[in-house]
C-alpha cells in the first residue's frame, strides 16, 4: 500500500492505494482503497500519552477488499501526519521502515527494466548528480525502490522525494532529468544552461514533454488521455515559472568542462576578478551591478553570453571570463 496525494480544486486530497500486477496486460496497475479526503490526520486517534492508533473504519474497509496488512503498514502511511512531538519520542523504536514480506506476485528482477526518465530522476534526487552520463551503467539494485510498482505508485514515490528540492533547483532539475543538454552537444555553453537560447531551450523541453506524455510504455496501466498527465504538469511549472540558479552543482560541472580544455588554465580559487574588469565585461556601472537582483543579473549574463559564446562567433576565453565574472557576482550576492 501507499499514500497518494492529488491536488483537486487547488487543495490536496489524500487516498490509500496499492499496486497489483496484471498478467493480462503484463504491467502493474494501481487501485484506490480508501479516500482520506483533505484531512487524513482526522483518522488518527490519540487516547493519551504518546499513544495513537488508526481508526478501525480504515482497517475494516481494507479487509473487505481483501488487502492484507498489519498495524505497522497503516502507521507507516500516516507517519507524516502524526503529531511531531510524538513522532520524535517514539521514532527510535517504532516499527516504521521495517522490512516487510509481501504476498504479491513479483517478477524476476532480471526481467524488469527501469525507465530512463525514472533513472535520471532517482540519480539526481539521491545524489544530486548533474552529469548523468553514467546513469545507464548503474545496477538495477540501485533502483529497487521502483520495482514491483505501478506507474502511479512510482510517481507518488518520486513526488515525495522531489519535496526535498529547493525552488532554486527546479529548473536545473528539469534540465537534467529531460537531458536537454543533448540538443546542444556542439555548444560549449551546454553545461551552462543560463547561457543558452532560452526560447530554443523551451521548444526542446515542450517537445520532450509531449513525447513523454504520449509514451504508452511509460504510462502502462493509465488510460489514454489528450490533456497533459497530471504528473507532468509540475515539470512545466518548474521549467517556465523558475530561473536557473547557477548553484554549486553547476559550478562543479562548469569547472569540469573548463578543466577538460587543455588550452585553458583555470585561475586559482583564491584569485578574484577585479570589479573594474567585471564592470568592463558586463558593460554596466558598479552601482548598477550591486543594485541588481539575482534574477536581473542572470538575465544580463544570458544576454552577454549570447553575444560572446563560441557558437555565436565569440572567443572561448572571453566566454569563460564572462562566466567567472558572473560566478563572482553571484557569490557576492549570496
Number of C-alpha atoms within 10 A of each C-alpha: 20 21 19 23 18 16 11 10 7 7 9 13 17 18 17 19 18 19 21 18 19 13 9 6 10 10 18 21 20 20 14 14 18 16 14 18 14 16 11 15 16 12 16 18 14 13 9 7 7 12 10 15 15 17 13 11 11 17 17 12 13 15 12 11 9 9 14 13 13 9 11 16 17 20 19 17 15 18 16 11 15 17 14 10 9 13 15 9 11 12 11 9 7 13 14 15 9 10 7 8 6 9 7 10 11 12 11 9 12 8 6 11 11 13 11 14 14 17 20 22 21 22 20 19 17 10 9 14 20 20 16 15 10 10 15 11 7 11 9 17 11 11 15 11 13 22 18 22 20 23 21 22 23 16 17 18 17 16 15 11 14 17 10 9 12 8 15 15 18 22 21 23 25 19 20 18 20 19 18 18 19 11 12 14 11 10 16 19 23 18 21 20 21 21 25 21 14 12 9 10 17 15 11 16 21 13 12 15 17 14 11 18 20 16 11 13 12 16 17 17 19 16 7 13 9 7 7 14 16 11 13 14 11 13 20 17 13 19 19 12 10 16 19 21 20 19 14 9 16 19 16 13 16 21 13 13 15 16 13 10 10 7 9 12 9 11 10 7 6 6 7 11 16 10 15 10 13 21 16 11 17 19 12 12 13 14 9 10 19 12 11 13 12 16 13 12 19 20 15 18 20 20 16 18 25 19 15 19 22 17 14 11 10 14 12 15 14 15 22 20 15 21 20 18 22 21 16 16 18 17 10 8 12 6
